[in-house]
């Protein structure tokens, strides 16, 4: 078992993937994930990279308990995911198209959806919504319809809903997709804030040049196989071009400069 940045104290990973295999029937049958093993440690920032079709989103859905796994297993704090009821309160997803998960008529209604469904009182929900919107910089837009937000703001609102539920683990699928430079910067600012707050972050992306400087670890999926996992610089040094992931260091002075957020 690999020991990550937060795993040096001998504790259990917050999420463990063991020999996970996902097959789809067809002509011919298709193996989308093949014997994937991965540990995610509390408080770390893991980048999961891979080209389109590599299996990143499928793995995310498995980690969140949205897809039944028949081969291999996923453990949440050492317990099989299928037996864990607390995951809903602890893990939140931000999908590539964040707009599809915005349900409220206003920003504050949307942020309140999660805590209300978890059974929190009106007073507690209001407290959580206020804190969450302040954390993502949307407190001045709480009465605005979500459809009038920019792309970056919609992703920030999706994060606010997760924070309002009290989730400590946040998985973001291609968070920079279809965003202009200001939108990317907005998302990066939120990621920096979440990292400083000690959240466990898993970011699925093929755009390493925008975010790599923030990562504690880098894992690469290619054709459903976890090809490498470890220190970002070491993984990039070993990387095979056939995996479909670009080494962003070719266009930057160092790994520490690989970010679209100035001055991190």
N, C-alpha and C positions, 0 to 999 in steps of 0.2 A: 504493500500500500504506500503510495507516494505521500510525503509530508509537505504540505503547502505552507505559505507564509504564516497562516494562522494555525497551522497544524503541528507546530513544533513542540507543543506542550503535551503531546501524547493523547489529546482528545480525539473524538470522532469527527469526521467531516460532517458538514451540515447536510450534504447530499452525496450519495455514492452511486455510481452506475457500475453494474457488474455484468459483463458479458452480454450486454443488451443487443439483441438481434430483432429486426423488424422485417418481415417478409410480406409481400403482396402477391396474391394469386393473379395469374395472367398468362398470356401466351407470348413469350415464355414467362415463368415466375420471376419476380424481381426482389432482390434483397436490398432494402433501402438503408439499413444500418446493420453492420456486421461486427459482433463481439466487441462492442464499445465498452471500455473501462475508463472511468473518470471520477475523480474526487473533487468536490467543491468545498472549500473551507470557509468558515464563518469570517466575515469581514474582509474577504479578498475581492479583488477585481480581476475577473477572468475574461479574457477575450477569446471567443470561439470563432475562428476564421474558416473560410471555405468559399469556393465559388458557388454560383447558383446551382442547386440540385445536389449539393454535397451531403445534405441530411441535417443541416443546422436547425431548421424550423421543426422538423420531425422530432429531433432530440429534445428541443424545448418543450414541445407538447407532451412528450413522455415525462420529463422532469416535473411538469406541472400537474401530472395525473390526468391529462385530457385524453390520453390514448392508452388503451389496455396493452400491457406488455405480457407476452406469452413465453418469450425466450429471454433468459437473464432476469435480473431484478434491479430495482432502484430502492435505495434505503434513504429514509429521511431521519436524521439524527439516530442512525443505527437500527431503525425499525422499518420493515417493509412498507413501501408507500401505500399499498392497498389497505393496510391496517391503521393508517394514520389519519386522524380527523382534524388535526391542528394545521395541516398544510394550507388550507384555505385562508387562514388568518396570517400566515407567515410568508407566503410566496405570492408575488404579483407579477403579471405579464404586461408588457407593452408591445403590442403587435406592430408589424411593419406599417400597416395602415391604421394608425391610432384612431382615426375618425370613426371606425366601425365599432369601437368600444366606448364611445361617448354617448350617453343615454339621456342626460338631463336636458331640460329646456334652457337652463342657465348654467354658468360655470359652477356656481355653488351647489346647485341641485345635482349636477353630475358628480362632484366630489363627495357629496353626501350619500350617493347610491350605495356604495360598499358598506360603510358603517351602519346604515339603516338596515340593510339586509342581514348584517351580523347581529342585530338586536340591541344596539346601543341606544341609550335614551336620547331624547331630542337635545338635551343640554350637552351631553357628552359628544354627540354627533356634531353639533355646532362648534364645540371647542376643537375637535379634530379637524374639521373642514377649515376653520380659520387658520390653524397652525400649518396645515398642508398647503393651502393657497399662498400663505406667506413664504413658505419654504421654496416654492417654485416661482415666486414673483408674479402671481396672478391675483393677488388680493384686491387690486384696484379694478379688476374686470369680473368680479364675482357675479354681477347681474347681467353680464353679456351672454348672448347665445353662443354656444360652442362653435356653431358653424361659421361664425364671424371671426374666429381666431385664425392666426396664421398657422402654417404647418408645424413650426417649432413650438408654438403655444399649445397646439392640440396635443403634442407629445408630452409637454410639461403638465397639461391637465390630466392626462392618463396617469402620469407619475403621482400627481396630487391625490387621485383617487386611491392609489395603492398605499400612499403614506397615511391617508386618513383611516385606512383599515388597520394600520399598525404593522404592515409587512416589513420584515427585516431582510428578505431576499427579493431582489428585483431582476427579472430577466427581460432584456430589450432585444427585439428582433429587427435588425437592420434599421437602427434608430436615425440614420442620416439619409435614408432613401428619400429622394424627391425634395430635399431641402436645399435652399440657397445658403450662401455663406452665413448671413445673420441667423438663419434657423439652425444650422449646424452649431454655431457658437452658443446659442441658447441651450441646446441639448447638452453640450459639453460642460457648460456652467452647472447644470443640474447634476451631471455625473460627478463632477468635482465635489459638489456639496454633499451628495449622497456618500461618496467615499470618505469624506472627512467625518461624516456622522456615523461611520462604522457599519454601513449597510453592506450586505453581500451582493455583489453585482456580477451578472453574467451578460455580456454584450456580444450578440451574434452579428458579425459584419465581415465584408470582404474589403472594406475601406480602411485599412490599417493606418494609412497616413493621417487620418483625422483624429485618432484616439490612442494610438499605441503607447504614447508616453505616459498614459495614466494606468496602464495595466500592470498587475503583479505577475500574471501568467498569461501565456499564449498557448492555445491548443488549435490544431488544424485538422479539420475533417475533409476527406476527399473520397468521393464515391462511396460514402457510408462507412468508411474506415477511419478511425482516429489515428492519424499518421504520426503525430508528435504532440508533446505536451511538456511544458516546463518554462524555464526562464526565457523571456521574449527574445533576447539577443541570441541565446544559444539555439533556440528553435529556428530563428531566421538563418543562422549560420548553417544549419543542417538541412534546410528546406530544399525540396526538389521542385523545380519549375513546373513539372507535370501536375503538381497539386493545384495549380490555378490560382495561387495567391502571390501577389507582388510584394517584393521586399521594399518597403518605403524608404529605407536608409539610402537608397541610391540617389534620392532627391533631397535629402536632408543631411545636415552635418553629423548628426548622431541620432540614436534612438530617442533620446530625451527631447529632441526637437519635433518628433513626429506627432504633431497635434495642430489642429486648426484654432486652438484657443491660445491667444498670445499670453506669454508671461506666466505659464503654470509652473 
